[in-house]
Amino acid sequence: MPGLFDPITVRSTAVRNRLWVAPMCQYSCLDRDGVPTDWHLAHLGSLARGGAGVVIAEATAVTPEGRITPEDAGLWSDAQEAAWARITAFVRAQGAVPGIQLAHAGRKASTFSPWGDARDGSVPLAEGGWQTVAPSAVAFEGYATPRELAASELPTLVQAFADAAARAVRAGFGLVELHAAHGYLLHQFLSPLSNRRADAYGGSLENRARLLLEVVRAVRVAVGEELPVLVRFSATDWADGGWDAEQTATVAGWARDAGADLFDISTGGLVAGVRIPLGPGYQVPFAERVGEEGVPVSAVGLITEPAQADAVIREGRADVVMLGRELLRDPHFPLRAAHELGVELDYWPPQYLRARRR
């Protein structure tokens, strides 16, 4: 079996290792225009410099109304596209593949930043908030009630994902991930707890998955045949009657047939107040279950030690490991992990070679 630092090729994209950066929201477009800033350059650039194989930028809204907070990054304008291009160029110069997660927050949009304001919940319209939308007019606990999307609006939404994906290609990104997890819009359509529609986009699993599959197909056309397309799933809502691993595995197979290449498996986010059994690698079994369907998967969730991450790959439980908070604590975790695992890397930044342990 391959190890953590063996290369992997997804579609036609060669990646130097299997230790990737998970998308992590920064809430740092302080002008509220969705344009990434020097913070994003330094943040993502440091993670690329630290030796990761792929660096995936945060959940990036495909429309202004799709932002989680007014301070979220976007990819619906020329100014945003140009700003991202500067960042992707630096990430590539460090040897990593730049990726971007395209998202729409649905009923979880228009909320206060978790670090920029002491308040929780939805931003009032008078303070720059907006009417949220969802598959059904069912609110997330503590948030404003969303407006149910009409079926006639969904083609425009699908096109927004495709347009953002085309911008991502022009901006220099090497892969695109679609955010169908953590209780955001595509996940809201998938789960029967948030999707109570009676039309072709609600009810059966095929209907609840319809919007996601339309987005996957449209994005595949927009990016062409060479660029990898990933989908992030929450494999369970951790709630009775909700989305679960079996449904995830089935829809992942459908999404693969629609043009997706790899599935980033997380959990939760749709329902507030659920009990999640946190522990080292607690989400890895969900990635393993989805991977049993013959689709490539990545694993996330309290993976904090080099040997732990390496074992996930060597034991065949996932094809890729994505790290989040551990990389915030230590952006050079990949370089340190290679040393601890006895792997010699040829992509240490030359400016840092004096610090390499031998």
N, C-alpha and C positions, 0 to 999 in steps of 0.2 A: 504494500500500500504506500502511496505517496505520503510525505510528511508536510509539516507546516510551511517549509521553505522551498518545496518543490514548485516549479512553475505550473500554471494551468492556462489552457486556451479555451476561451468562450467564444463560440462562433469563429471569427477570424482574429480575435484580439488575444495576444499573448500577454499574460500577467506574470510578474516576476516571482510572486509567492501567493500563498493562500490565506494571508493575514491581512484583512481589509478593514477600512474605516467605515463603520456604520454611519448613516446620516444622523446628524445631531443638530437640532434647532438652536440658533444663536440669538434670535430676536434682536438683531443689531442693525437693521436698516432704519436708523433713527429718524431719517427724514420722511419715513412712511411712504416711500416711493418704490419700494421693492428692489432698489439698486444695491447690489452688494458693494461693500466698502473695503477700506484697508484692513479692517478687522478680519474679514473673510479671507483676504489674501494671506495675512499672517497666520490665521488659524489653520486653514487648509494647507497652506504651504509648509507649515511646520510638521504636519502629519505626513506629508509626502517626503519631506526631508528625513523623517524618522524611520523610513524604510518600509512603509506599508505598500502592498501591491496595488490596491485600488483605494482611492480617496473619494467617497461619495458625499457630495454637498448636501446640506440640510433639505428638509421638505420645502420645496420651492413651488409657490403657487402658480397655477396656469391661468388664473384670472385674479383681479383685485379682490373679488368676493370670496376667493378660495383661500385667502390667508388665515392662518390660525390667529394671529395678532396683527395689528396695523404695522408692526415692525418687522414682519416676515419678508424674506427674499421672494422675488418673483421672476418669471421669465415670459412676460407677455409684451415687452416693449423693446425697441431698438437700444435704448439706454441700458437696460438690464443685460441684454445680449452682449453689448460691448464691454461692460464691466466684468461679466463672467469670462470673457475671452482672455483678459489679462491674467485672471486667476488660473485658468486651465493651462495657459502657456507655462506658468511657473511650476505647476504640479507636474506637468510632463517633463520639464527640464530636470526634475529630481528623479525621474525614472518611474514614477507611478502613473497609473491610468486615472484620469479625472472622470468621475461619474456624477450624476445629478439625480436626485429623487424628485419626480414631478408629482404634485399633490393638489388636492382640493379638500378643504377641511369640512365642508358641509355644515352640519349643525354645530360643530365644534369651532367654527370660525368666529371672527369678531370678538375675541376675548382679550383680557388684559395680559400683558407680558408677565411671565412668572417672576422676573427680576426687575422689571422697570416700573412697577406700580404695586402698591401694597394691597390693592383690591383684587378680588376674584370675580369670575363670571364674565358676563357679556359687556362689552363696551357700549355705552349708550349712543344712540344716533347723534346726539348733540355733541359728543366728544370724538366723533370720527368713526363710530361703529357703523354697522350696516345690517340689513335684514339677511338672516342666514337662510339657506335652503337645504333640503334633505329629501330622501325618498318618501318620507311621510312626516306629517306635522307632529312629531314626537320629540320633545326636548331632551337633551342630555341634562342630567341632574344639576341644577343650579344655573343653567344657561337659559337664554331666551328661546322661546318656541320657534322653530324654523318654519318656513313656508314649504309646502310640498311642491316638488318640481313637477311640472306638467310633462307628459310624454313628448310633447312637441318641442320642449326645451333641450332634450337630451342629445340630439344630434349636434347642437351648438356646443354643448359641453364636451362631447367626444372630440370635436374639431379643435377645441381649446387645448386639449392634451396633445393632439397631433401637431398643432402649430408650435407649442412650446418645445416638443421633441425636435422639430425641424430647427428651431432656434438653437437648441442645445448642440446639434451637430455643427451648425455654423460657428458657435462659440467655442468649439474645440473639445467638447466632452467626448469621451471614448465609450461611454455606456450610459444608458438611461434606465432608471428604476421607477416603476409605477407604485405609488403608495396606496395599497389596499389593506392597510392595517391600522391599529391603534385608534379605532373608532372614527376615522375620517371618512369622507364621502363614499368612496368605493367600498370600504368595509361596511358602511351603513346600508348600502344596497345588498350586500352579501348576507348580512345577519337578519334572521326573522325577528329579532328583538327590536330592530329599528326600521325594518322594511315591512310595512303592513299594506302594501299596494295590492290592488286587485286587477292590475293590467298585465301587460306582457313583461313587466320588470319586477313583478312581485309574486309571492306564492311559492311555486316550485323552485327547487335548486337551479334548474336551467334558467328560469326567469330571473331569479335574484343574481345570477352570474352574468346575465346578458350584457349589462352595461360594461362591466370589466372586460369582457371578451371583445366588445366593440372597440373599447379603448386600446386594447392590445393590438388588434388588427390595424387600427388607424395609425398607431404609433409605429408599428412595423413598416407600414408603407412610407411614413414620413422620414424614418431614419435609414431606409434602405435595407439591403440584405446582409450587410457586413457588421453593423453595430449591434452589440449585445443589448437585449432588453430583459430586465429583471422585473420581478413582481415581489413586493413585500406583503406577506400575509400575517395577520394575527391568527394563529392556528386554533385558538379557543377564546371565547368570551369569558371563560371561567364562570359561566352562569347557566343555570338549567334552561333548556329550550333554545339556547343560542347557537352561534357558529361554533364548529368543532373541528377536530383534526381530520375526521373522515371526510367531511365536506371540503375541507381545505385540500386534501390529497386529490379528491375527484376534480375539483376546479383547477388545480395546478396542472393536471393532465390535459384538461381542455385548453388552458392558457398556453401550454407548450404547443399544442396543435395550431393555436391561433398565431404563434410567432414569438412567444417568450422563451427565454433560454435558461434562466436560473431563478430559483425561488428563495427569497430571504425570509426565514421563518422566525417570527416573533410571536407574542401573545398579548391579549388583553387590550384595554383602552376603550371599548365600546360602552361599558357599563361601569358606573361609579360604585364604590363601596364593596367590591367583590374581594374575596379572600384569595390571595395568590401565594402558593407555597414557595416562597423565595429560598434559594440555596444555590451553591455553586453549580453552574451549568443547568439550571432548572428548566430551560427551554430547549435544550439539546434533544431530548426525546421526541419533541414535536417535529423538529427538522428531520430526525431519523425516520419518523413515521411517514412523512411526506415523500422523502427520498426513496422509500420502499416501492413507490409507484414508478420508479425508473426515471425520475426527473432530478437534475442537479439541484442541490440545496446548500444554503449557508446557515450556520448556527450562530445564535447570539444569546446573551443573558448571563451575567455574572461569570464570565470567562475572564479570569484575572491572572493566571499563571502560565508561563511558557509551556511547561510539561502538560498542563491541562488542555491547552489549545492544541498542542501537537497530537495528543492522544485522540481528540475528536476526529482529526483527519486520518491518523494511522489506523484507527479502529473502524474506519469507513462509515462513521455516523453522519458526516457531512463532507461536502467537497471543499467548502470554504468556511473560515471562521471570521466573523465580524466583531470588532470590539468598539465600544463607545466610551463609557466613563473611564475605563482603565487608560485609554489613550489621552483623555483630558488630563489625567494625573501624570502620565508619562508619555509625551508624544514620541519618544524614542524607544518605546516598548519593543518594536520589531528588532531593532539593533541589539538591544539587551537580550531579548529572547533567543536570538541566533547564537549569541555568545554562550548563554546558559545551556543551550541544546547542542553545543559543539559544532555549529554550522558556520562555515566561512562564507561571508558575503563579499561580493565584489562591487557593491553599490553603497558603501559608506560614503558620505559626503567628503570630498578630499579636504575640505577645511577642518574636518573633525577627526582626521585619521590619527592625530596624536593622542586622541582619547580612547582609541580602540584597545581593548584589553587583549593580551596574547597569552 
